[in-house]
Amino acid sequence: MGGTEQATVTLRLPSTLSACNGGKSQIVVRASTVGELFEALEAHYPQVWRCLCDEHGCVRAQIQLFVSNKLITGPHDLQTVLRPGEEIIVLPSARTP
């Protein structure tokens, strides 16, 4: 077993992406890092994972994902630690891929 306990966190989706989750705007997940969050999404919410992540498991260019006001941008951010009760905010990006 790993030494890090998983936190219960809430992923908040904008209305434009809630269709990936059956119209629901939030998902409660247990994960200790952003990488574990993505793994949980891929396993339990594959449609949401495909909306948020590219084939390499990184955040898509048209998506902005924030953890404690920190923008998650690349593979190096997958190790970002998630705290219990934390909210991960997803927004559509203004930038073009």
Stockholm file with secondary structure:
# STOCKHOLM 1.0

chainA/1-97         MGGTEQATVTLRLPSTLSACNGGKSQIVVRASTVGELFEALEAHYPQVWRCLCDEHGCVRAQIQLFVSNKLITGPHDLQTVLRPGEEIIVLPSARTP
#=GR chainA/1-97 SS CCSSCCEEEEEECCTTTGGGGTTCSEEEEEESBHHHHHHHHHHHCHHHHHHHBCTTSSBCTTEEEEETTEEECSGGGGGCBCCTTCEEEEEECSSCC
#=GC SS_cons        CCSSCCEEEEEECCTTTGGGGTTCSEEEEEESBHHHHHHHHHHHCHHHHHHHBCTTSSBCTTEEEEETTEEECSGGGGGCBCCTTCEEEEEECSSCC
//
